[in-house]
């Protein structure tokens, strides 16, 4: 099974929240989350090979981008909520962020072999509160700064917080969350910001969807192509400018293509309904995965065989699809999604 350092994808905890304007859910967004969940399973469980697979790193980037999309949707989508309701929405996002930090820190205590992303997401939500309703003209330079200045700082940063802050325990977690951790905010906030930007661009418009598909593909080609051309590192979780554009552009392209393919209850939307069901309850599925992996790790202290890991992967994929579909039919919102809604007041 992959080592903890290589198994570092995570899930979008905001879920497929209903837009604050009361509009219906967007199938393409839910299905994108479902694909990211399956990619997470592959990245976490698939036996290590000599080269990284497509899911490595890119699944977590897709989740981070979708977290930004969800933040945009629950705060008004293309038309940010009116000023009179913004304080309440911001408070709800803050409560959700705090709850995610607490849940994430708890999951870190389990011996699952996974680098938990939920606490990072919670911190990112809190940090973005001042710009939650800002126009795209403000959000875009911030995202670009993460991709350029952020990656430049990360390139010079040490691997351990101790080299920056010594033994100061109060600064340990913030340093991990923003600089030395698996999902450093200096770059990863950029993915969330890009998701917020596209949510403010009206995801139901065909022109927006097409622009995401084409523009995302172009950005990804720039990132991965530039890395090849200039012999730079764009590997999973290298946290370079080249990975930022490559993986971030790919995430936007995937979402754009899915929005185009699944608009208006099309045949692809109906065919991918089970994936959309998983995408409606990512927090529940993510947390269940951690619990399963913790039990699996405990049962294989000397390491599992490749065959056992493949069986585990198949079980997680099939089990999640069946569980999410059945739960959606009979109970609707996922169990942890219900709890998060109760805590934050967000639908």
Secondary structure, DSSP 8 states (H G I E B T S, - for coil): ---TTT------TT-S---TT-----HHHHHHHHHHHHHHHHHHHS---SS--TTTTHHHHHHHHHHHHHHHHHTTTTS---HHHHHHHHHHHHHHHHHHHHHHHHHHTS--S----HHHHHHHHHHGGGGTT--HHHHHHHHHHIIIIIHHHHHHS-SSTHHHHTT-GGGHHHHIIIIISTT-HHHHHHHHHHHHHHHTT-TTSHHHHHHHHHHHHHHHHHHHHHHHHTT----TT---HHHHHHHHHHHHHHHHHHHHHTGGG-HHHHHTHHHHHHHH-HHHHHHHHHHHHHHHHHH-TT---HHHHHHHHHHHHHHHHHHHHHHHHHH-S-HHHHHHHHHH---
